[in-house]
Amino acid sequence: MTKCLESLSAKEYPGRIIIIGRDITGKNEIVIYAITGRSLSSQARKMELRGDAIWVKPTDEETLKKGNTDLLIYPAILFSNGIAVSNGKQTADIKTCLGQSQNPAEVLKLALHEWDYEPDAPIFTPRISGCVLPQRKAALSIIKRASNGSSTRNIFEIPLIPGKGKMISTYEGDDKDPLPAFTGEPIDVEIKENKAYDMAAAVYDALEPASGKKDHRVSVVSVFSSDLSSNEHEIHIINKHERMGSQDG
C-alpha cells in the first residue's frame, strides 16, 4: 500500500473522496471517486456506469428515502471534453463549463460560483469537486461552511506527474459529531497501480475498517484515460453491496 493510502486507511470516516493524478507510465490521467457513509440511507447506494456518466444510485429505494435523496443521488463523474467529478449535483455544471476555458481552476470557478456547502445541518457537508481537461491539466475544489455561515471556497491546481496524485475528502477522518471538515491542501498520493481495477481495489482496501470498527465503505470508481477528448476510458467500479451479495451467495 502506498504512503498516502496508508494515511487514507488511518481515517476512520473520510466521507467522500476524490483523487486526481497520473499513472506511473505517464500515459493515463486518473480520476477516483469513493463513497463512505454512516447512515442507512447513505449506505443504501451504489455507483453504476450509464452512457457518459457514472451515477450514484440507490440499492434500496425505501431505505434511501429515509435520507435527503436530493443529496444522495447524483452524477459523480461526467465525461465530455474532459472529466468532471464531484460529490453532488454540481457535477453537471462542471461538465457544462469544461469547454469554456483551458484553465481547470477557471472551469471550477465558473461552474461552482452559485454553489454552497450542502444544507445537511448540523454537519454542513463540504462540496468537493474536480476536473481534468484534454490539455492534461487538472484542479480540485472544496466549498465548506465558515464560522459565520458563509461559504469558504478553495480551488487547487493539480500538477499531473507520472506516479503522483492529489486527494481531497469531505471530512478530516475522525468519526465524531459534528464531523470535522477537511482542512488544508489536497494530500499527496503515490500511484503505483497502472490499471483501473488495481487502483479501485487499492482504494477500497485502504478504506477497510480497523478490527472491531464499522465498515463505512459504499463504493469506489477508478477511471484511467489516455485520451480525454475521445471519451474512451478504462473504468472499474467496486460496490460493497455487490461484494457482500457474492459472499452471502
Helices and strands as residue ranges (DSSP letters): H 3-9, E 16-22, E 29-36, H 40-43, E 45-50, E 53-58, H 61-64, H 69-72, E 74-79, E 83-86, H 90-97, H 104-112, E 127-133, E 137-145, E 151-158, E 164-169, E 187-190, H 196-206, E 217-225, E 234-239, H 240-248
